[in-house]
Every structure is written in structure tokens, then in C-alpha cells.
């Protein structure tokens, strides 16, 4: 048994990951209401022998913590929008790399918000890759990645479908999660 599986088991968590181990995909993760989501999600994916990077606000990448995050697959995201578009850069990265898998939290915050970011949909559509839907459900203490989603390019319809998938999951702080 690997250490990730052991830690999750002693904490009472179950892992249900049935989607294929795609060489290129985006893992959409919700609900995102606590910093614990990151640790539980990383442990769950690792517990089945898979590796994924993650997008995270660049202010977390301070020395020496930033070196650790980058070693774990962290990709800093600037909210100042300087330089080339992150969406365009990641679409390009998918076209030039043999393997690229990373997780995003479309809510973009641990606070309650109904406005989810659409970048993950734009990237997946532009790169022609699937999105796998990952849920961290604190009510059942289950991490599941059992569904995949192929964006159509219609951002409103695609986002509605993604939010609809997550409506029955419960975050650590349920009051901070909405799919409306």
C-alpha cells in the first residue's frame, strides 16, 4: 500500500477513480471550499499511482514554499494578466507535450461564488482534450473521478453541464459552495 492510500484510509476517505489515465487532460475539481481540498485531492490521485500538476494563484509561490509547489507540479497563475494569455500558452503546451495533466478549481476561490472561471473549458476545447470531473465530497468522505466531459465550445451550455454535475456534492464548508 502506498503512503497516500494509507493516509487517506486512516482519515476515513474513500477513492473512486475510474476514468482512464489520459496522457492529456484537465481535471476539474469541485467543490473548492477549503485548503484541505488540495491535500486530499493530491493524495487521492497519487493513491491510484497517477500524477497531475495543478494551477494555483502565483502569490502562493513564495520562497521556499514555491520550490516545493513547483516540484509537486504547481503552475503559478498571475491574476494581473501581464504577458501572453495563460489559456493560449496552455493550449500550446498541450500540442507540444507528450503528457500534460493538471487540476483546476473553476470556482477560483474558496469563498462562495456563482461565477466560475471558463478557462479550463477554453483550454480543453482549444487543445481537443477531455476534462475529467473530480469531486471531493466531505459528506461521504469520497474523492471521485468517474466522469469525463468533452466541451462543445458553447461556454454557457458547457458550464451549465459542469455545474449540474457538481450540484449534489458537499464541500468542507457547504455554505461556501454553489452551482447556481
Steps between C-alpha positions, in 0.01 A plus 500: 500500500640842411523780755224706335253212515599431861453863610159524335389170650591597857318832447189308388504607133402281204631545145300414188701579186378311196580731207791394280845636578501739206842633398336839441202631690379759747364390835219733605467487880207624708374586752795717605422645843814427701877465466448136603360438150851532357657247736217248477487529121876458462501198731202340321654530153833375628331208679413346162852555365427809292668840486346834414611858519276779618429865436536722805501872571857629456507664844538150650831454316721691745841372611552224609138376476491578127781254430303225672181586311680501165662165583150364566385619155376846591441752223481858635215709363529878504180694544662812357466373139841620386664333204353226285162349578525203735225328301694533173823391667342187647335408168847527343650291782246224433595496132874468568510264798456127505336508843328787679241454772408769748220581740301821518234628737265698276356690794841666531440572868409323820226757556145465368472606137257426220744634236728212413803559277471366144869469417505123553218463245680724251828311545343155464299604195798673336734209570241234410540318832250365753417645836463246778265603777643454847294549814617520860188424702540566872151366578595148385878544538544386141723627222354399166621544145254290307369724223658668202376803313578609145433872457298607198632855479172647625628643830159563654364152423827331596519684832137418575574130440809507722321683782208259473739210558628652825167607652470195729849515652580662835813701576670522839324835545165437325394863542788597266385288206238569237432379147236765431 
